Amino acid sequence: MEDTIDLVEKKQFRIMLNPVRQEMVHLLRLVARPLSANRVAERMQLSPSAAHAHLNKLVKMGLVSAQEGTRRDGSKTTYYQMRNVKLRLCLGRKDAFQGEREALAANLVDSTFRSMLENVYRYDEPEVRNYSVLRFGALHLDTAQRTELTQLVEQYLEEHGALRPEAEEHWEYVVLAYRAGEEL
């Protein structure tokens, strides 16, 4: 069962608005397997102590789990992995953290977009359609169609969102859709 973390407290925003921790969440989500603080540090070009400190904040928040393990050489270490948890920004909530929510949402969308750009340049133009999707436009729906669409998308993402390090492909996504307004 998936947990949900609602971003409503100042300490949560302090943790999540840090760009290094956002990048760590991004890395752990895509890798989908446990990594030691040293391995995270290597991948992100940080010191092991800095990686460890950032990872522990993500553990305290509940986004990341920490488990003791043994390395190949027999020494003990801690391995960190994303938990199966939803991070809910609570956009639209009118409180003191409205600006922080908007900044975090913009960072998450931008980070995903930038990662997509970085990756599509690895492929020739005809191959790109197999490795990325960018669609935009407008849908004209009635209430039943809107309900069906949101349920379909949510169900698909729930079914395929579990961490699977053995998966053949790892995809990152942002789904951004909203009701444009009644004044149209």
ABEGO torsion letter per residue (X at the ends): XBBBBBBABAAAAAAAABAAAAAAAAAAAAAGBBBBAAAAAAAAGBBAAAAAAAAAAAAAAGABBBBBBBBAAGBBBBBBBBBBBBBBAGBGBBBAAAAAAAAAAAAAAAAAAAAAAAAAAABBAAAAAAABBBBBEBBBBBAAAAAAAAAAAAAAAAAAABBBAABABBBBBBBBBBBAEAAX
